[in-house]
Amino acid sequence: MIKYNLTIKTIHDMRKDNFFFQTRFYFIFAIIVFVLCIFYFTIAFLISSKAFEAGYILLLALILDSIMIIVTNARFKKNYDYYFYKNNVDGVIEYQIDLQDGVYRITNLTNETKSKFEKDNIKKITVLKHSIFIKFKIGSFYSLPKTEEICELFQIKMNKKD
C-alpha cells in the first residue's frame, strides 16, 4: 500500500508532462511544416512566384496545427484544474494505491472514491519527467505522479537524475 499526495504544483507538472507527451506529433508536424513554409516562400521570392501557392497552403496547415495545440492545451488546463479544485481539501488530494491479485486499486482518500484496473489491461507504461503515463488496451489512460514507491509498484525504473 502506497500513499501519495497531489498538490497544485504536482497537478501542474503532470499536466505539462501529459500535454507535451500527447501533442508531441503536433509539434513535430509544426516544425516540419514551418521549415517547408520558409523554403517555399524563399523559392517564391528568389526564383518563381508559383511557389507562393505551396507556401500559403503550408502556412494554413501551420496555423491550423497551432490552433489545435492551443485548444488542446486549454482543454488540458481546464480539465486538470477542474479535477483538482473539485477534489482538494486544503490544497491537497490524498491517494492510496495498492496491488492485490493482479488488480491495482487506487483510492482517493479525500473524497473516498475508488478506481481499479487489472495489470493485464495495461498496454504501455511511459515514464515522463514528473509523471507516469499508463495507457490501457481499450484506449483510455491514467496518470500518476512519478515517485520511487509508485515506480517500484509498477516495476519500472526511475531515472536518478530526475
Backbone as JSON Lines, residues from 0, in Angstrom:
{"i":0,"aa":"M","n":[0.85,-1.17,0.0],"ca":[0.0,0.0,0.0],"c":[0.9,1.24,0.0]}
{"i":1,"aa":"I","n":[0.63,2.12,-0.93],"ca":[1.42,3.33,-1.09],"c":[0.46,4.52,-1.0]}
{"i":2,"aa":"K","n":[0.85,5.52,-0.21],"ca":[0.07,6.75,-0.14],"c":[0.86,7.86,-0.82]}
{"i":3,"aa":"Y","n":[0.14,8.7,-1.54],"ca":[0.76,9.86,-2.17],"c":[-0.22,11.01,-2.19]}
{"i":4,"aa":"N","n":[0.31,12.21,-2.3],"ca":[-0.49,13.43,-2.3],"c":[-0.33,14.16,-3.62]}
{"i":5,"aa":"L","n":[-1.39,14.81,-4.04],"ca":[-1.34,15.69,-5.2],"c":[-1.57,17.11,-4.72]}
{"i":6,"aa":"T","n":[-0.64,17.98,-5.02],"ca":[-0.79,19.41,-4.73],"c":[-0.98,20.13,-6.06]}
{"i":7,"aa":"I","n":[-1.2,21.42,-6.0],"ca":[-1.39,22.18,-7.24],"c":[-0.14,22.15,-8.09]}
{"i":8,"aa":"K","n":[1.05,22.14,-7.46],"ca":[2.3,22.07,-8.22],"c":[2.43,20.71,-8.91]}
{"i":9,"aa":"T","n":[2.09,19.64,-8.21],"ca":[2.16,18.31,-8.79],"c":[1.2,18.19,-9.97]}
{"i":10,"aa":"I","n":[-0.01,18.69,-9.79],"ca":[-1.02,18.66,-10.86],"c":[-0.51,19.46,-12.06]}
{"i":11,"aa":"H","n":[0.07,20.62,-11.82],"ca":[0.59,21.46,-12.9],"c":[1.71,20.73,-13.66]}
{"i":12,"aa":"D","n":[2.64,20.1,-12.93],"ca":[3.73,19.36,-13.57],"c":[3.21,18.17,-14.37]}
{"i":13,"aa":"M","n":[2.24,17.45,-13.81],"ca":[1.67,16.3,-14.51],"c":[0.93,16.75,-15.77]}
{"i":14,"aa":"R","n":[0.23,17.88,-15.68],"ca":[-0.49,18.4,-16.84],"c":[0.47,18.75,-17.97]}
{"i":15,"aa":"K","n":[1.57,19.43,-17.63],"ca":[2.55,19.78,-18.65],"c":[3.16,18.53,-19.28]}
{"i":16,"aa":"D","n":[3.51,17.55,-18.45],"ca":[4.07,16.29,-18.97],"c":[3.11,15.63,-19.95]}
{"i":17,"aa":"N","n":[1.87,15.46,-19.53],"ca":[0.9,14.76,-20.36],"c":[0.55,15.55,-21.61]}
{"i":18,"aa":"F","n":[0.5,16.87,-21.51],"ca":[0.21,17.7,-22.68],"c":[1.3,17.52,-23.73]}
{"i":19,"aa":"F","n":[2.55,17.67,-23.33],"ca":[3.64,17.55,-24.31],"c":[3.79,16.12,-24.81]}
{"i":20,"aa":"F","n":[3.49,15.15,-23.97],"ca":[3.57,13.75,-24.4],"c":[2.5,13.45,-25.45]}
{"i":21,"aa":"Q","n":[1.3,13.92,-25.24],"ca":[0.21,13.6,-26.16],"c":[0.18,14.49,-27.4]}
{"i":22,"aa":"T","n":[0.85,15.63,-27.37],"ca":[0.84,16.52,-28.54],"c":[2.2,16.6,-29.22]}
{"i":23,"aa":"R","n":[3.1,15.71,-28.9],"ca":[4.45,15.78,-29.48],"c":[4.42,15.67,-31.0]}
{"i":24,"aa":"F","n":[3.49,14.92,-31.57],"ca":[3.41,14.79,-33.01],"c":[2.91,16.08,-33.67]}
{"i":25,"aa":"Y","n":[2.04,16.81,-32.97],"ca":[1.62,18.12,-33.47],"c":[2.82,19.07,-33.55]}
{"i":26,"aa":"F","n":[3.68,19.04,-32.53],"ca":[4.86,19.91,-32.53],"c":[5.84,19.51,-33.63]}
{"i":27,"aa":"I","n":[6.05,18.22,-33.8],"ca":[6.95,17.74,-34.86],"c":[6.41,18.17,-36.23]}
{"i":28,"aa":"F","n":[5.11,17.98,-36.43],"ca":[4.47,18.4,-37.68],"c":[4.64,19.9,-37.89]}
{"i":29,"aa":"A","n":[4.44,20.69,-36.83],"ca":[4.57,22.15,-36.95],"c":[5.99,22.55,-37.33]}
{"i":30,"aa":"I","n":[6.97,21.91,-36.77],"ca":[8.37,22.24,-37.11],"c":[8.66,21.92,-38.57]}
{"i":31,"aa":"I","n":[8.23,20.74,-39.02],"ca":[8.46,20.34,-40.41],"c":[7.75,21.29,-41.38]}
{"i":32,"aa":"V","n":[6.49,21.6,-41.08],"ca":[5.72,22.49,-41.94],"c":[6.33,23.9,-41.94]}
{"i":33,"aa":"F","n":[6.82,24.37,-40.8],"ca":[7.44,25.69,-40.73],"c":[8.68,25.76,-41.62]}
{"i":34,"aa":"V","n":[9.52,24.72,-41.56],"ca":[10.72,24.69,-42.4],"c":[10.34,24.67,-43.88]}
{"i":35,"aa":"L","n":[9.36,23.84,-44.24],"ca":[8.92,23.79,-45.64],"c":[8.29,25.11,-46.08]}
{"i":36,"aa":"C","n":[7.57,25.74,-45.18],"ca":[6.95,27.03,-45.49],"c":[8.03,28.07,-45.79]}
{"i":37,"aa":"I","n":[9.03,28.15,-44.97],"ca":[10.15,29.07,-45.19],"c":[10.83,28.75,-46.53]}
{"i":38,"aa":"F","n":[11.02,27.47,-46.79],"ca":[11.66,27.05,-48.04],"c":[10.86,27.53,-49.25]}
{"i":39,"aa":"Y","n":[9.54,27.26,-49.25],"ca":[8.72,27.64,-50.41],"c":[8.6,29.15,-50.57]}
{"i":40,"aa":"F","n":[8.52,29.89,-49.47],"ca":[8.47,31.34,-49.6],"c":[9.8,31.9,-50.09]}
{"i":41,"aa":"T","n":[10.9,31.3,-49.68],"ca":[12.21,31.72,-50.18],"c":[12.32,31.46,-51.68]}
{"i":42,"aa":"I","n":[11.9,30.27,-52.1],"ca":[11.89,29.94,-53.54],"c":[11.0,30.92,-54.3]}
{"i":43,"aa":"A","n":[9.84,31.25,-53.72],"ca":[8.91,32.17,-54.38],"c":[9.51,33.55,-54.56]}
{"i":44,"aa":"F","n":[10.24,34.03,-53.59],"ca":[10.84,35.37,-53.69],"c":[12.05,35.38,-54.62]}
{"i":45,"aa":"L","n":[12.81,34.29,-54.63],"ca":[14.06,34.28,-55.39],"c":[13.91,33.77,-56.82]}
{"i":46,"aa":"I","n":[13.08,32.74,-57.02],"ca":[13.07,32.07,-58.32],"c":[11.72,32.21,-59.03]}
{"i":47,"aa":"S","n":[10.68,31.65,-58.44],"ca":[9.4,31.59,-59.14],"c":[8.27,31.93,-58.19]}
{"i":48,"aa":"S","n":[7.39,32.79,-58.64],"ca":[6.27,33.18,-57.79],"c":[5.2,32.09,-57.69]}
{"i":49,"aa":"K","n":[5.33,31.02,-58.48],"ca":[4.38,29.91,-58.41],"c":[4.52,29.14,-57.1]}
{"i":50,"aa":"A","n":[5.64,29.28,-56.43],"ca":[5.86,28.58,-55.16],"c":[5.07,29.22,-54.02]}
{"i":51,"aa":"F","n":[4.49,30.4,-54.27],"ca":[3.68,31.05,-53.24],"c":[2.48,30.18,-52.85]}
{"i":52,"aa":"E","n":[1.89,29.49,-53.82],"ca":[0.73,28.63,-53.54],"c":[1.08,27.57,-52.51]}
{"i":53,"aa":"A","n":[2.17,26.89,-52.73],"ca":[2.59,25.86,-51.78],"c":[2.92,26.47,-50.43]}
{"i":54,"aa":"G","n":[3.54,27.64,-50.44],"ca":[3.87,28.32,-49.19],"c":[2.63,28.7,-48.41]}
{"i":55,"aa":"Y","n":[1.6,29.2,-49.11],"ca":[0.37,29.59,-48.43],"c":[-0.39,28.38,-47.9]}
{"i":56,"aa":"I","n":[-0.38,27.29,-48.64],"ca":[-1.05,26.07,-48.17],"c":[-0.35,25.54,-46.9]}
{"i":57,"aa":"L","n":[0.97,25.55,-46.93],"ca":[1.71,25.11,-45.74],"c":[1.51,26.08,-44.57]}
{"i":58,"aa":"L","n":[1.42,27.37,-44.87],"ca":[1.16,28.34,-43.82],"c":[-0.21,28.1,-43.19]}
{"i":59,"aa":"L","n":[-1.19,27.78,-44.01],"ca":[-2.52,27.45,-43.5],"c":[-2.46,26.2,-42.62]}
{"i":60,"aa":"A","n":[-1.73,25.18,-43.06],"ca":[-1.57,23.97,-42.25],"c":[-0.88,24.28,-40.92]}
{"i":61,"aa":"L","n":[0.09,25.17,-40.95],"ca":[0.79,25.57,-39.72],"c":[-0.15,26.31,-38.77]}
{"i":62,"aa":"I","n":[-0.98,27.17,-39.32],"ca":[-1.94,27.91,-38.49],"c":[-2.95,26.95,-37.87]}
{"i":63,"aa":"L","n":[-3.47,26.02,-38.66],"ca":[-4.44,25.05,-38.12],"c":[-3.81,24.16,-37.05]}
{"i":64,"aa":"D","n":[-2.57,23.74,-37.28],"ca":[-1.87,22.92,-36.28],"c":[-1.65,23.72,-35.0]}
{"i":65,"aa":"S","n":[-1.29,24.98,-35.13],"ca":[-1.09,25.82,-33.95],"c":[-2.4,26.0,-33.17]}
{"i":66,"aa":"I","n":[-3.5,26.16,-33.89],"ca":[-4.8,26.27,-33.23],"c":[-5.13,24.99,-32.47]}
{"i":67,"aa":"M","n":[-4.84,23.84,-33.08],"ca":[-5.09,22.56,-32.41],"c":[-4.25,22.45,-31.13]}
{"i":68,"aa":"I","n":[-3.01,22.88,-31.17],"ca":[-2.14,22.83,-29.99],"c":[-2.68,23.75,-28.89]}
{"i":69,"aa":"I","n":[-3.09,24.95,-29.26],"ca":[-3.61,25.9,-28.28],"c":[-4.91,25.4,-27.65]}
{"i":70,"aa":"V","n":[-5.81,24.87,-28.46],"ca":[-7.08,24.35,-27.95],"c":[-6.84,23.14,-27.04]}
{"i":71,"aa":"T","n":[-5.94,22.26,-27.44],"ca":[-5.62,21.09,-26.62],"c":[-5.04,21.51,-25.28]}
{"i":72,"aa":"N","n":[-4.16,22.5,-25.28],"ca":[-3.57,22.99,-24.03],"c":[-4.66,23.58,-23.13]}
{"i":73,"aa":"A","n":[-5.56,24.35,-23.71],"ca":[-6.64,24.94,-22.92],"c":[-7.54,23.87,-22.31]}
{"i":74,"aa":"R","n":[-7.83,22.82,-23.08],"ca":[-8.67,21.73,-22.57],"c":[-7.97,20.97,-21.46]}
{"i":75,"aa":"F","n":[-6.68,20.69,-21.63],"ca":[-5.91,20.01,-20.58],"c":[-5.93,20.84,-19.3]}
{"i":76,"aa":"K","n":[-5.65,22.14,-19.44],"ca":[-5.6,23.01,-18.26],"c":[-6.96,23.05,-17.57]}
{"i":77,"aa":"K","n":[-8.02,23.19,-18.34],"ca":[-9.37,23.25,-17.77],"c":[-9.71,21.95,-17.03]}
{"i":78,"aa":"N","n":[-9.43,20.81,-17.65],"ca":[-9.77,19.53,-17.04],"c":[-8.96,19.25,-15.78]}
{"i":79,"aa":"Y","n":[-7.66,19.5,-15.83],"ca":[-6.82,19.26,-14.65],"c":[-7.18,20.2,-13.51]}
{"i":80,"aa":"D","n":[-7.4,21.49,-13.82],"ca":[-7.77,22.45,-12.78],"c":[-9.13,22.11,-12.19]}
{"i":81,"aa":"Y","n":[-10.08,21.75,-13.03],"ca":[-11.42,21.37,-12.55],"c":[-11.32,20.18,-11.6]}
{"i":82,"aa":"Y","n":[-10.55,19.17,-12.01],"ca":[-10.39,17.98,-11.17],"c":[-9.77,18.33,-9.83]}
{"i":83,"aa":"F","n":[-8.71,19.16,-9.85],"ca":[-8.03,19.48,-8.6],"c":[-8.92,20.31,-7.68]}
{"i":84,"aa":"Y","n":[-9.52,21.36,-8.19],"ca":[-10.31,22.24,-7.34],"c":[-11.6,21.58,-6.86]}
{"i":85,"aa":"K","n":[-12.09,20.6,-7.6],"ca":[-13.28,19.87,-7.17],"c":[-12.96,18.88,-6.05]}
{"i":86,"aa":"N","n":[-11.76,18.32,-6.04],"ca":[-11.44,17.23,-5.13],"c":[-10.48,17.57,-4.0]}
{"i":87,"aa":"N","n":[-9.93,18.76,-3.95],"ca":[-8.91,19.02,-2.93],"c":[-9.51,19.5,-1.62]}
{"i":88,"aa":"V","n":[-8.78,19.24,-0.55],"ca":[-9.09,19.77,0.77],"c":[-7.79,20.4,1.27]}
{"i":89,"aa":"D","n":[-7.83,21.68,1.55],"ca":[-6.64,22.43,1.98],"c":[-5.51,22.35,0.95]}
{"i":90,"aa":"G","n":[-5.85,22.29,-0.33],"ca":[-4.84,22.29,-1.38],"c":[-4.15,20.96,-1.62]}
{"i":91,"aa":"V","n":[-4.69,19.87,-1.08],"ca":[-4.06,18.55,-1.22],"c":[-5.13,17.5,-1.5]}
{"i":92,"aa":"I","n":[-4.8,16.58,-2.4],"ca":[-5.64,15.4,-2.63],"c":[-4.79,14.2,-2.21]}
{"i":93,"aa":"E","n":[-5.3,13.39,-1.31],"ca":[-4.57,12.22,-0.82],"c":[-5.07,10.96,-1.51]}
{"i":94,"aa":"Y","n":[-4.11,10.13,-1.91],"ca":[-4.43,8.88,-2.59],"c":[-3.73,7.72,-1.92]}
{"i":95,"aa":"Q","n":[-4.26,6.55,-2.19],"ca":[-3.65,5.3,-1.75],"c":[-3.74,4.33,-2.92]}
{"i":96,"aa":"I","n":[-2.65,3.66,-3.22],"ca":[-2.63,2.7,-4.32],"c":[-2.01,1.41,-3.82]}
{"i":97,"aa":"D","n":[-2.62,0.3,-4.21],"ca":[-2.04,-1.0,-3.86],"c":[-2.37,-2.01,-4.95]}
{"i":98,"aa":"L","n":[-1.62,-3.1,-4.92],"ca":[-1.78,-4.18,-5.9],"c":[-2.22,-5.43,-5.16]}
{"i":99,"aa":"Q","n":[-3.39,-5.97,-5.53],"ca":[-3.91,-7.18,-4.91],"c":[-4.42,-8.1,-6.02]}
{"i":100,"aa":"D","n":[-3.84,-9.27,-6.1],"ca":[-4.26,-10.3,-7.07],"c":[-4.27,-9.79,-8.5]}
{"i":101,"aa":"G","n":[-3.26,-9.03,-8.88],"ca":[-3.15,-8.53,-10.25],"c":[-4.04,-7.35,-10.57]}
{"i":102,"aa":"V","n":[-4.64,-6.74,-9.54],"ca":[-5.53,-5.59,-9.73],"c":[-4.98,-4.41,-8.93]}
{"i":103,"aa":"Y","n":[-4.74,-3.31,-9.63],"ca":[-4.33,-2.08,-8.95],"c":[-5.58,-1.37,-8.46]}
{"i":104,"aa":"R","n":[-5.59,-1.01,-7.19],"ca":[-6.72,-0.3,-6.6],"c":[-6.23,1.07,-6.13]}
{"i":105,"aa":"I","n":[-6.86,2.11,-6.68],"ca":[-6.49,3.48,-6.33],"c":[-7.68,4.1,-5.6]}
{"i":106,"aa":"T","n":[-7.41,4.58,-4.39],"ca":[-8.45,5.17,-3.57],"c":[-8.13,6.64,-3.32]}
{"i":107,"aa":"N","n":[-9.07,7.5,-3.63],"ca":[-8.94,8.91,-3.31],"c":[-9.41,9.05,-1.87]}
{"i":108,"aa":"L","n":[-8.48,9.25,-0.95],"ca":[-8.81,9.33,0.47],"c":[-9.51,10.64,0.83]}
{"i":109,"aa":"T","n":[-9.39,11.63,-0.02],"ca":[-10.01,12.93,0.25],"c":[-11.52,12.85,0.11]}
{"i":110,"aa":"N","n":[-12.0,12.2,-0.93],"ca":[-13.46,12.11,-1.11],"c":[-13.96,10.67,-1.22]}
{"i":111,"aa":"E","n":[-13.11,9.7,-0.88],"ca":[-13.49,8.28,-0.79],"c":[-13.97,7.67,-2.1]}
{"i":112,"aa":"T","n":[-13.45,8.13,-3.23],"ca":[-13.77,7.48,-4.5],"c":[-12.7,6.44,-4.79]}
{"i":113,"aa":"K","n":[-13.08,5.42,-5.52],"ca":[-12.16,4.32,-5.81],"c":[-12.17,4.02,-7.3]}
{"i":114,"aa":"S","n":[-11.02,3.59,-7.77],"ca":[-10.93,3.1,-9.14],"c":[-9.99,1.91,-9.13]}
{"i":115,"aa":"K","n":[-10.13,1.07,-10.13],"ca":[-9.27,-0.1,-10.2],"c":[-9.05,-0.46,-11.66]}
{"i":116,"aa":"F","n":[-7.92,-1.11,-11.91],"ca":[-7.64,-1.63,-13.23],"c":[-6.73,-2.83,-13.09]}
{"i":117,"aa":"E","n":[-6.92,-3.77,-14.0],"ca":[-6.14,-5.01,-13.95],"c":[-4.79,-4.81,-14.6]}
{"i":118,"aa":"K","n":[-3.82,-5.53,-14.07],"ca":[-2.46,-5.47,-14.59],"c":[-2.43,-5.93,-16.05]}
{"i":119,"aa":"D","n":[-3.27,-6.88,-16.41],"ca":[-3.31,-7.42,-17.77],"c":[-3.88,-6.42,-18.78]}
{"i":120,"aa":"N","n":[-4.63,-5.43,-18.32],"ca":[-5.23,-4.45,-19.23],"c":[-4.3,-3.32,-19.6]}
{"i":121,"aa":"I","n":[-3.12,-3.28,-19.0],"ca":[-2.17,-2.21,-19.3],"c":[-1.47,-2.52,-20.62]}
{"i":122,"aa":"K","n":[-1.53,-1.56,-21.54],"ca":[-0.88,-1.71,-22.84],"c":[0.55,-1.21,-22.78]}
{"i":123,"aa":"K","n":[0.75,-0.03,-22.18],"ca":[2.08,0.56,-22.15],"c":[2.18,1.51,-20.96]}
{"i":124,"aa":"I","n":[3.35,1.52,-20.33],"ca":[3.64,2.46,-19.26],"c":[4.82,3.32,-19.71]}
{"i":125,"aa":"T","n":[4.63,4.62,-19.68],"ca":[5.66,5.56,-20.09],"c":[6.02,6.44,-18.9]}
{"i":126,"aa":"V","n":[7.3,6.51,-18.6],"ca":[7.76,7.35,-17.5],"c":[8.16,8.7,-18.09]}
{"i":127,"aa":"L","n":[7.48,9.75,-17.64],"ca":[7.77,11.1,-18.08],"c":[8.59,11.81,-17.0]}
{"i":128,"aa":"K","n":[8.8,13.09,-17.16],"ca":[9.65,13.83,-16.21],"c":[9.04,13.88,-14.81]}
{"i":129,"aa":"H","n":[7.74,14.17,-14.71],"ca":[7.08,14.32,-13.42],"c":[5.96,13.32,-13.19]}
{"i":130,"aa":"S","n":[5.67,12.49,-14.16],"ca":[4.52,11.59,-14.02],"c":[4.75,10.27,-14.74]}
{"i":131,"aa":"I","n":[3.86,9.35,-14.44],"ca":[3.85,8.04,-15.08],"c":[2.56,7.96,-15.88]}
{"i":132,"aa":"F","n":[2.68,7.73,-17.16],"ca":[1.55,7.7,-18.09],"c":[1.22,6.24,-18.39]}
{"i":133,"aa":"I","n":[0.03,5.8,-18.01],"ca":[-0.38,4.41,-18.22],"c":[-1.47,4.39,-19.28]}
{"i":134,"aa":"K","n":[-1.2,3.67,-20.37],"ca":[-2.18,3.54,-21.44],"c":[-2.75,2.12,-21.39]}
{"i":135,"aa":"F","n":[-4.07,2.03,-21.5],"ca":[-4.75,0.75,-21.43],"c":[-5.09,0.23,-22.82]}
{"i":136,"aa":"K","n":[-5.39,-1.04,-22.9],"ca":[-5.71,-1.68,-24.18],"c":[-6.97,-1.1,-24.8]}
{"i":137,"aa":"I","n":[-7.89,-0.59,-24.0],"ca":[-9.14,-0.04,-24.54],"c":[-8.98,1.39,-25.04]}
{"i":138,"aa":"G","n":[-7.77,1.98,-24.86],"ca":[-7.5,3.31,-25.39],"c":[-7.51,4.41,-24.35]}
{"i":139,"aa":"S","n":[-8.04,4.15,-23.17],"ca":[-8.03,5.18,-22.13],"c":[-6.66,5.23,-21.47]}
{"i":140,"aa":"F","n":[-6.46,6.21,-20.61],"ca":[-5.17,6.33,-19.94],"c":[-5.36,6.82,-18.51]}
{"i":141,"aa":"Y","n":[-4.31,6.67,-17.74],"ca":[-4.3,7.09,-16.34],"c":[-2.94,7.71,-16.09]}
{"i":142,"aa":"S","n":[-2.9,8.73,-15.28],"ca":[-1.65,9.42,-14.99],"c":[-1.42,9.43,-13.48]}
{"i":143,"aa":"L","n":[-0.21,9.08,-13.09],"ca":[0.17,9.07,-11.67],"c":[1.42,9.92,-11.49]}
{"i":144,"aa":"P","n":[1.61,10.47,-10.31],"ca":[2.86,11.21,-10.08],"c":[4.04,10.26,-10.05]}
{"i":145,"aa":"K","n":[5.19,10.75,-10.44],"ca":[6.38,9.92,-10.5],"c":[7.08,9.95,-9.14]}
{"i":146,"aa":"T","n":[6.96,8.85,-8.41],"ca":[7.66,8.68,-7.13],"c":[8.36,7.33,-7.15]}
{"i":147,"aa":"E","n":[9.33,7.17,-6.29],"ca":[10.07,5.91,-6.23],"c":[9.15,4.75,-5.87]}
{"i":148,"aa":"E","n":[8.24,4.98,-4.92],"ca":[7.34,3.9,-4.47],"c":[6.4,3.44,-5.58]}
{"i":149,"aa":"I","n":[5.87,4.4,-6.33],"ca":[4.96,4.04,-7.43],"c":[5.72,3.33,-8.54]}
{"i":150,"aa":"C","n":[6.94,3.78,-8.82],"ca":[7.76,3.1,-9.83],"c":[8.06,1.66,-9.4]}
{"i":151,"aa":"E","n":[8.33,1.45,-8.13],"ca":[8.56,0.08,-7.64],"c":[7.3,-0.77,-7.74]}
{"i":152,"aa":"L","n":[6.15,-0.18,-7.44],"ca":[4.9,-0.92,-7.51],"c":[4.61,-1.38,-8.94]}
{"i":153,"aa":"F","n":[4.9,-0.53,-9.93],"ca":[4.68,-0.88,-11.32],"c":[5.89,-1.56,-11.96]}
{"i":154,"aa":"Q","n":[6.92,-1.79,-11.16],"ca":[8.14,-2.48,-11.59],"c":[8.78,-1.8,-12.79]}
{"i":155,"aa":"I","n":[8.96,-0.49,-12.67],"ca":[9.64,0.28,-13.71],"c":[10.81,1.03,-13.07]}
{"i":156,"aa":"K","n":[11.81,1.32,-13.89],"ca":[12.99,2.01,-13.39],"c":[12.78,3.51,-13.43]}
{"i":157,"aa":"M","n":[13.22,4.16,-12.37],"ca":[13.12,5.6,-12.27],"c":[14.51,6.19,-12.47]}
{"i":158,"aa":"N","n":[14.62,7.17,-13.36],"ca":[15.91,7.81,-13.59],"c":[16.32,8.58,-12.33]}
{"i":159,"aa":"K","n":[17.54,8.41,-11.9],"ca":[18.02,9.05,-10.68],"c":[18.26,10.55,-10.86]}
{"i":160,"aa":"K","n":[18.49,11.01,-12.08],"ca":[18.75,12.41,-12.3],"c":[17.51,13.28,-12.23]}
{"i":161,"aa":"D","n":[16.31,12.7,-12.31],"ca":[15.07,13.49,-12.29],"c":[14.75,13.97,-10.91]}
